[in-house]
Amino acid sequence: MSIALAILIVSAVFFGFLTGFHNSANIVATPIASRAIKPRQILLLAAIGTFIGPFLFGVAVAETIATGITDPQNMTLSVVIAGTLAAIVWGIFTWWRGIPSSSSHALIGGLVGAVIVAEGIQAIRTDGLVRIGLALLISPILGLAAGYLVMKFTITIARGATPNINSFFKRSQLFSAFGLALTFGTNDAQKTMGIIILGLVAGGILPVFVVPTWAVALSALSVSLGVAIGGRRLISTLGFRIVRIRPVHGFVSQLSAAVVVLGASLSGGPVSTTQVISSSIMGAGSAERVSKVRWTVGYQMLLAWILTVPASVLLAALLYYPLDWLVKV
């Protein structure tokens, strides 16, 4: 194994860890905000679900990352390292600022930027990039709609219930949080898998795209460790700043987001769990009353998501030539 390939795998593992660290808030923020479970307990439960998820639902997202952006032969070690490091830098910056951003957007943007610099814009697969873009664009809309509809349905069937129903929703969040962790692990760990496999193919270790079990395990472990440690800056944003969370909001938003993310994973769509759970929270809150939602927070998050792709494209473009020189030394 070359030094460059080792650096790529280490970068992929760190990207997976950062993804889990950055996105743990997506899974645990609402149960913590609604006081359904203690933070350490829900983080451990989320980490277990995240680790199990990648082994259950296939590798369609990893295949999309590896083949949907450009011809795999254009994904040299320099390109993949530059794209991955760009996503890492952006992820650290947005965590430091407490902004829920999308690791999916950052990785796609980073890989696109590196490919354009290395091979030219004609090397980008327009049809594949459109499919990826649609998945990223439509998923938060589906999350908003699902949160709204599920909340309306829940309000209807719970009408006239005693206050004890809050205890039911508190307990139910253990199951909805675990389900969301499974789907999160399924979708996001596959992005790390995609990076690793691109490196193995580019480095001549694998002749064709195939995901060995050790790559699945390494990706799952890196993301789940990130979840276990948790990004508490982002827990505050998702759990307390969008809507005043009650147990019913937590249950509804997690259930809605889990369904959307699982559907995307099975179809090979690399979606942003941050976007989906945030929009689901907004949908659940607006189903009760539109004014309950602090839309200004949503606008700030939307701005961050819009900036993520061009920022990561630029970062990867700046990183490519120095990294390519180092790889060839």
PyMOL commands that set and color helices and strands:
alter all, ss='L'
color gray80, all
select helices_A, chain A and resi 3-33+39-55+60-67+72-74+77-96+103-119+121-123+126-158+165-202+213-229+232-241+247-267+273-288+290-292+295-328
alter helices_A, ss='H'
color red, helices_A
deselect
rebuild
show_as cartoon
